[in-house]
């Protein structure tokens, strides 16, 4: 991995955005995400964008809900974005491997890394088609709300690994 100083200057030029579908109903999850977002912003510009839940889904097919959510997700993506979906069928990494993955994105010149946590049914075919990659945090299934806090912590952990800071222990 590159030196901490070199990493710091390279990451300053990259923006990371986490897009999530639907507001969380948990103040605790929201507080954890906010805490890690503040920490991550010491390393790069990091933002969380919440896309509104689709309304009146009681009698709606899951495919239709995914389509509507997908349209809203894609409205937030621009040419040149590197789009990664948090998906159960994605690649799994250790924390060290994830840090290396993140470093590769940064060294490749990615200016805006967009990571998306979808709704309860996942993503539409259009979102899968636009995606540049998929990451799975575990073989286990987590609620799409708690994944926000888990992901934010792992992103912060990756930065501390890349900066050789004493947060991660092997």
C-alpha positions as CSV (number, residue, x, y, z in Angstrom):
1,X,0.0,0.0,0.0
2,X,1.1,3.6,-0.6
3,X,2.4,5.7,2.3
4,X,-0.1,7.5,4.6
5,X,0.9,11.0,3.3
6,X,0.5,10.0,-0.3
7,X,-2.8,8.3,0.4
8,X,-4.1,11.4,2.2
9,X,-3.4,13.7,-0.7
10,X,-4.9,11.3,-3.3
11,X,-8.1,10.7,-1.3
12,X,-8.7,14.4,-0.9
13,X,-9.4,14.5,-4.6
14,X,-12.0,11.7,-4.4
15,X,-15.6,12.0,-3.3
16,X,-17.5,9.1,-1.9
17,X,-21.3,9.1,-1.8
18,X,-23.4,6.5,0.0
19,X,-26.9,6.4,-1.5
20,X,-29.5,4.7,0.7
21,X,-33.2,3.9,-0.1
22,X,-35.6,5.1,2.5
23,X,-35.1,6.9,5.8
24,X,-34.1,4.8,8.8
25,X,-36.6,4.6,11.7
26,X,-33.8,4.1,14.1
27,X,-32.2,7.1,15.8
28,X,-29.3,4.8,16.9
29,X,-28.5,3.7,13.4
30,X,-28.7,7.3,12.2
31,X,-26.4,8.4,15.0
32,X,-23.8,5.7,14.1
33,X,-23.8,6.6,10.4
34,X,-23.4,10.3,11.3
35,X,-20.5,9.6,13.7
36,X,-18.7,7.5,11.0
37,X,-19.5,10.1,8.3
38,X,-17.8,12.8,10.4
39,X,-14.8,10.6,10.8
40,X,-14.6,9.6,7.1
41,X,-14.7,13.3,6.2
42,X,-11.3,13.7,7.7
43,X,-10.0,11.6,4.8
44,X,-12.2,12.6,1.9
45,X,-15.4,14.3,1.0
46,X,-18.1,11.8,2.1
47,X,-21.9,12.3,1.9
48,X,-25.0,10.2,2.5
49,X,-28.0,10.7,0.2
50,X,-31.3,9.3,1.2
51,X,-33.8,8.4,-1.5
52,X,-37.4,8.5,-0.5
53,X,-39.3,5.3,0.0
54,X,-41.7,4.3,-2.7
55,X,-45.2,5.0,-1.5
56,X,-48.2,2.7,-1.5
57,X,-46.3,-0.5,-1.9
58,X,-48.8,-2.8,-0.1
59,X,-50.3,-4.1,-3.3
60,X,-47.3,-3.4,-5.5
61,X,-45.2,-6.1,-7.1
62,X,-41.6,-6.3,-5.8
63,X,-40.4,-5.8,-9.4
64,X,-42.3,-2.6,-9.8
65,X,-41.0,-1.3,-6.4
66,X,-37.4,-2.1,-7.6
67,X,-38.0,-0.3,-10.9
68,X,-39.2,2.9,-9.2
69,X,-36.4,2.8,-6.7
70,X,-33.9,2.2,-9.5
71,X,-35.1,5.2,-11.4
72,X,-34.5,7.4,-8.4
73,X,-31.1,5.9,-7.8
74,X,-30.0,6.4,-11.4
75,X,-31.1,10.1,-11.2
76,X,-28.3,10.5,-8.7
77,X,-25.6,9.0,-11.0
78,X,-23.7,10.9,-13.6
79,X,-21.2,9.9,-16.3
80,X,-17.8,9.1,-14.8
81,X,-19.2,7.9,-11.5
82,X,-17.9,4.5,-10.3
83,X,-21.1,2.8,-9.1
84,X,-20.9,-0.1,-6.6
85,X,-24.0,-1.9,-5.2
86,X,-24.1,-3.4,-1.8
87,X,-25.5,-6.7,-2.9
88,X,-25.6,-10.2,-1.3
89,X,-24.2,-11.6,-4.6
90,X,-21.2,-9.2,-4.5
91,X,-17.6,-9.8,-3.8
92,X,-16.6,-10.4,-0.2
93,X,-13.5,-8.9,1.3
94,X,-11.6,-8.9,4.6
95,X,-11.2,-5.4,6.0
96,X,-7.6,-5.3,4.7
97,X,-8.7,-6.5,1.2
98,X,-11.5,-3.9,1.2
99,X,-8.9,-1.2,2.1
100,X,-6.8,-2.3,-0.9
101,X,-9.9,-2.3,-3.1
102,X,-10.6,1.2,-2.1
103,X,-7.0,2.3,-2.7
104,X,-7.2,0.8,-6.2
105,X,-10.3,2.9,-7.0
106,X,-8.5,6.0,-5.8
107,X,-5.3,5.2,-7.7
108,X,-7.3,4.5,-10.9
109,X,-8.4,8.2,-11.0
110,X,-12.0,7.7,-9.8
111,X,-13.3,11.1,-8.8
112,X,-16.7,10.0,-7.4
113,X,-17.2,6.6,-5.9
114,X,-20.9,6.0,-5.4
115,X,-22.0,3.1,-3.2
116,X,-25.7,2.1,-3.0
117,X,-27.7,0.3,-0.3
118,X,-30.9,-0.6,-2.0
119,X,-34.4,-1.2,-0.6
120,X,-35.7,-4.5,0.8
121,X,-36.0,-6.2,-2.6
122,X,-32.6,-5.2,-4.0
123,X,-32.0,-3.5,-7.3
124,X,-33.7,-3.2,-10.7
125,X,-32.1,-4.6,-13.8
126,X,-31.3,-1.1,-15.0
127,X,-29.3,-0.4,-11.8
128,X,-27.5,-3.7,-12.1
129,X,-26.7,-2.9,-15.8
130,X,-25.2,0.5,-14.8
131,X,-23.2,-0.8,-11.9
132,X,-19.4,-1.1,-12.0
133,X,-19.2,-3.6,-9.2
134,X,-21.0,-5.3,-6.3
135,X,-19.8,-5.8,-2.7
136,X,-21.3,-8.1,-0.1
137,X,-20.7,-7.4,3.5
138,X,-21.5,-11.0,4.6
139,X,-23.2,-14.2,3.5
140,X,-25.8,-13.3,6.2
141,X,-28.7,-11.1,5.5
142,X,-28.9,-7.7,7.3
143,X,-31.7,-5.2,7.3
144,X,-31.0,-2.5,4.7
145,X,-31.1,0.0,7.6
146,X,-28.4,-1.7,9.8
147,X,-26.2,-2.2,6.8
148,X,-25.8,1.6,6.7
149,X,-23.9,1.6,10.0
150,X,-21.9,-1.5,9.2
151,X,-20.8,-0.2,5.9
152,X,-19.9,3.3,7.3
153,X,-17.8,1.6,9.9
154,X,-16.0,-0.5,7.4
155,X,-15.3,2.5,5.2
156,X,-13.8,4.3,8.2
157,X,-11.8,1.2,9.1
158,X,-10.4,1.1,5.5
159,X,-9.2,4.6,5.8
160,X,-7.5,4.0,9.1
161,X,-5.8,0.9,7.6
162,X,-4.6,2.9,4.6
163,X,-3.2,5.6,7.0
164,X,-1.6,3.1,9.3
165,X,-3.7,4.3,12.2
166,X,-4.2,2.1,15.3
167,X,-8.0,1.4,14.8
168,X,-7.8,-2.0,13.1
169,X,-6.0,-4.9,14.8
170,X,-4.8,-8.0,13.0
